[in-house]
Amino acid sequence: MPKRDPGPSVKDDDTYEALRRDGASKEKAARIANAKAAGGKPSKKGGSAPPYEEWSRDDLYNRAKEIGIDGRSKMSKNQLINALRSH
């Protein structure tokens, strides 16, 4: 099967394709592939938000809604934290 070009936003095509074969979503595969292509270092612009444990449940719910996490309305605060971290 020929390899599909994921587009210009993906920096490491081989890693992206391997993650997609393993069942990762397109978004997650692109995020991981781009991090690997950047040397695995976190972005310098990040790191200013407090940890999820300091967020209110309503704030966690709204973030989960922005991302599109299913079942969020029935989740506890800890479940929302786990869902956001594993997204």
Secondary structure, DSSP 8 states (H G I E B T S, - for coil): -------TT-S-HHHHHHHHHTT--HHHHHHHHHHHHTTS---TT---S--GGGS-HHHHHHHHHHHT-TTGGG--HHHHHHHHHH-
